[in-house]
Amino acid sequence: MKAMILAAGFGTRMRPLTDHCPKPLLPVAGRPLIAHQLERLAAAGIDDIVINVSYRGEQIIQALGDGSDYGVRIAWSREEAPLETGGGIRQALPLLGEAPFLLVNGDIWCDAALDTMPALEGALAHLWLVDNPDHHPAGDFHLDARGGVHVEGSPRLTFAGLSLLDPALVADQPPGAFALAPLLKRAMDAGQVRGHHYRGTWVDVGTPARLYALDALLRGTPSAH
């Protein structure tokens, strides 16, 4: 199985830290954030990785190279301007192939075991969902008792930025910039999205404060921020 890491964003919420450093390279416990993701993927036996880049993309490419230092093989999908999540995946399809792949947001940290993947069972997507964090109390989606994910309903959970996708979800879209969320919601309405409630450690590294908190967590020290 292949994986794709989304790393093409501007990191606006991380400024000023991202004024000169792309978010995937921000240090966490002495290593770039994206390095933690690569190492977890490699440990799970997922060693074919596609990474899309745009903002300060050459810095990321120079830092990671072909991925051999992390036990993986990296294929780079360069975007002249960010294509948003859906457009970035659509452009990378020739690198990803036709089989389902794991999609990882570049700004999360999660200790989920990735060596066993859920079956799509005819669905177009399977989402990891987590308890709603303090900064997102309303959640994103409803998970029913049979594992179906819905736009409406309660209780609600938050999308973890980790998903198993069938390339068919975006393959019929024209090239260019577009969001993934509307396609996922359309698939939900058609009963084609499944998920599960992940209860392990998960961090949306979306702001400097949460970056510092994750750094403290991984170092095993109290956060001073």
N, C-alpha and C positions, 0 to 999 in steps of 0.2 A: 504493500500500500504506500502511496505517496502522501505527502502533507504539503500544505501551502501556508506560509506565514505572511500575514498582511503587515507590511512595513513601509507603506508609501505615503502615510499621512504627514501633515505638517507638525503635529504635536503641539497644537496651539495652547491647549490647557496646561502644558508643561512649561511654558515660557516663564522666566527667561532661560531655563535650563536648556531648552531646545533652540535657542537663537543661533548657536554655533555647533550643536551636536544633535543628530537625529535621535528621536526617542528610543529606538531599539538599542542604541549604543550607550544609553545612560547607565552608569554603574550601579549594580545591586550586589552587595556582599563581595565587592572586589572584581566582579565580572560584568560585562554588558548584559542587560536584561535579556536580549535575544539569545545569548549564549546559554542561559539556563533552559530556554525552550529547546534549543538544538540538542542539548545533552539529555533532556528527558525523552525527546523523540528517539534519539539514538539508543538509549537504554531500553526502549520498547521495541526496538528492531525496525523502526521507521527511519530509513536512512536516505531516501530519495526526497529531497526537499526543494520546493519552489518558493522563492521569496520575491515579492514585487517591491520595487523601490521607485521613489521619485525624489522627494525633498531630501537633499544631501545624500542621494543614493550612492554616489561614488565612495563616500566615506564608509558606508555599510559594506559595500563590495570589497573595498580595500581591507577592512577589518576582518572579514570572514573568509574571503577568498573562495576556494572551491569547497570549503566545509571539511576538508580532511582533518584539520586540527580537532574537530568535534566528532569525528567518526561518521560523517554524513557526506552526501554529494549534493551540492547546491546548484540549481539552475536559476538564473536571474531573469526576471521579467521587468524590463525597464519601462517606465512610463514618463513621457516628456512632461506631462502634467498629471496630477493624481486623477485616476479614473473612478474613484469611489470603490466601495467594496465589490459591487456587482461587476462593474466594468473592468476592475483589476483581475477578477477571476476569469471573466470572459476572454480577456487578452491572453491569459496564461493557459488556456485550455490546450493548445498544442503541446505544452510542456507537461501538462497533467495527465493527458490521455483520457480514455473513456470510462475507466473504472472509478467507483466512489473514492473520494480522498478526504483526508482530515484537514479541516480549515481551522487555523489558530490565529486569533487576533494578536497583533504584535505587542499589545500593551496589557497583557494579563500574565499572572503567575498562578499556576494551579498544580496541585500535587496528584491529580487524577492518574490512575494507572492506565496507560495507553496500549499495553501489550495485548489486550483483548478488546476488539471493537464490537459495538452492537451491530446487529443485522438491520439493514434498511427495510427489509420485508416489503418491498414494493414501493416504499416511500421515497420522496426526493431528498429528504433531510432528516437527520437525527440530532437533536440539540441537547447539550449539557445545560441544565438549569440549576440555579443555586438560590438559597434564601436571599431575600431582598436586603442589600446592604443599606446602611444608614443614608448614603447619598442617593439612593434610588428606591425609596420605600414603596412606591406604587407597583414595582415589578414590570414585567414585559408581557408574559403569556400565562395561560392557564394550562396545567398538565392534568389530564383526566386519569381515572383509575386504570385505564387500559394502555396508557402511554401515549395517547394522542395529545398534540399541542394545539392550542386554540388562541385566537386573538382575543376573544371574549371569555368571560367566566372568572370565577374565584374559587379558592385562593389563587394568588398569582405568584409567580417566581420570576427571577431575573435571568436573562440569557447570559451565559458565562463567557461568550466569545470563543467557544469551542464547539465544533459541529462536524458531523460526517455528512458530506454532500454528494449527490449524484450530479455529474456535470450537466445532465439534461436540464437542471434547474435554470441554467443561464445560457445554454448552448443556442437557443433560438432567438436570443437578443442580438440586435445589431451592435457592432463595435462602438465604443465610446464610453463616456462616463455615465454611470447609473448606479443607483443604490440597490443593495441586495434585499433590504427589508421588505419592500413591496412584493417582490417575487416570493419570499418566504410566506408572507401573509396570504397571498393568493393560493399557494400550495396548502396552507393550513385550512383555508376555506374549502379546499377540495379533499381534505382528509389525508394529505400526503406528507405530513410532518409528524414525526415521533420524537420522543425525548425521555429523559429520566432526571430525577432529582439527585444532584450530586451534593453530598453533605461534607465533603472534605474541605481542605484549606484552599481558598481562592481569593485572589486580590486583583481588582481592577486598578492597574497602576496608572491612573488617569491624571493625577495631580502631583505636584512636588511633595505634598504632605503624605500621600499614600505611597509614593516612592520611598520616602525616608522610613515609613512604617514597615514596609516590606524589607528594606535593608536591615532594620533592627531585628525583625523576625528571623531572617535567615542567619544573622550573626548571633542570635540568641542573647541580644542585649536590649535593655529598655530603650524605647525611642525618645530622643530628646526634642523631637519636633512636634 
